[in-house]
Amino acid sequence: MLGLQKWFVPALSRLDARFPLKMLSKRRRGHGQQPPPADGSVSLLQMPSPLRLAHAFPKLREAPHPHSRVQRGTKPGGRRACSIKADGDRSGRDLHLVRASSLTDYSQSTGAVSQPKEELSRVTATMAKVYKKTSGNGSICLYLGKRDFVDHVDSVDVIDGVLKVDPSELDGRKVWVQLLCAFRYGRDDLDVIGLSFRKDIWIQHIQIYPPTAGNKPANTPMQDALMRKAGDEGHPFTFNIPTNLPCSVTLQPAPDDTGKPCGVDFELKAYIANEADNPDETIAKKDTCRLVIRKIQFAPDKLEAGPKANIFKQFILSDKALQLETSIEKEVYYHGDPIPVKVKINNETNKVVKKIRISIDQTTDVVLYSADKYTKVVLFEEFGDQVNGNSTFEKEYKVTPLLASNKEKRGLALDGKLKDEDTNLASSTILRPGMDKEVQGILVSYKIKVSLMVSSGGLLGSLAASDVTAEIPLVLMSPKPAEVQHRPWNS
């Protein structure tokens, strides 16, 4: 067998470089095997050694080696198998070549070739990645199928997870799961003499072990899938987030800042304790496990027409005015997409418009602990188009506000950031009618400003310059993914 492997390994490397799988698949058609789909191919060296051996040399089943024999049979579960035994080998060890029913089954299981035509279910798609966090002592382990939960304005996605509990290390204590929405307005290392720069907006506890009596909600498909991973020690739990809670927002820290950033965040925490919330009880860090989640909003399905602003400016010693009109096509724009801004100027004066400036301001309103409102410019562009007196002008400018251009601005509002994941500028806050703004913690809004630099011309032209500015609101959000259920926009 060793000599057989030494002979095939160099041959496979040369064959893989010269003959792709599409060419080799033609040789398999006479052996009852289906060729791979035409829209995808798999390198032989990407397959396990036994499978690529059988695929590269289909006639090996007839005469693989002068001193070996081929055995065919059926493995449990109906899978066909082919094995080689060298003559004189009494050990009974087989070299299994094909363990799947066909190459197509192998390709679909690895994702190397296009998937079947039928669409995967939502749960299967979201279960592509499972989020897992284990406590330091290994007694409890959190399982979540996703970390982003969508706020549909009239309802919020249910948090459905599973907690795995090992009762052997509890020593008579109980196991709890807690969901906390908090607003941080200071770093953790600044907490002194019991003063915490954090305000809890909403908190809820659920006792997981020992299980409590009472009616429990039926498991969701997500929980059924997580239970298969957690095993018999898994316990499902469910949280319903109120619709009046804020979305996750992070304030961009300075480059030298450490610890958790300021902002609104949601934290799922499992811990071992005698009581759910006893300030006198100390919970060891090894008895806890935490996962930060995000509450996010997506753009509505139906978009309304964009806003428009019309400004008339009259100057001293002039009986006519300068008219500035600016507008955008849509009500909502997506992060990273260009925003076309239409500018129309009707200059009936003798003034000269020297430059046109377009800026986008982000306004962050901290309403939880004080009436603190501050504005940061996330985009500023200047254009050299000139409009003479007694003339008209019309043009469309495309601008794109990006976080990449504002990395150094401390305190800029961003969408809630998870560890090792990128984010973007904070999405605009959408409120239902009658919602309490104080509970929101941080409100984010945007506006576009179009400014005209106007001078009177002559010797004092630059000294007599003035600005004509028009402002329009902008809603900046993320597009709704295909797997998110479409819901009406209730504003």
Secondary structure by P-SEA (a helix, b strand, c coil): caaaaaacaaaaaaaaacccaaaaaaaaccccccccccccccccccccaaaaaaaacccccccccccbbbbbbbcccbbbbbbcccccccccccccccccccaaaaaaaacccccccccccaaaaaacbbbbbbcccccbbbbbccccccccccbbbbbcbbbbbbccccccbbbbbbbbbbbbcccccccccccccccccbbbbbbcccccccccccccaaaaaaaaaacccbbbbbbbbbcccccbbbccccccccccccccbbbbbbbbccccccccbbbbcccbbbbbbbbcccccccccbbbbbbbbbbbccccbbbbbbbbbccccccccbbbbbbbbbbccccccccbbbbbbbbbbbbcccccbbbbbbcbbbbbcccccccccccbbbbbbbbcccccccccccccccccccccccccccccccccccccccbbbbbbbbbbbbcccccccccccbbbbbbbbbbbbbbccccccccccccc
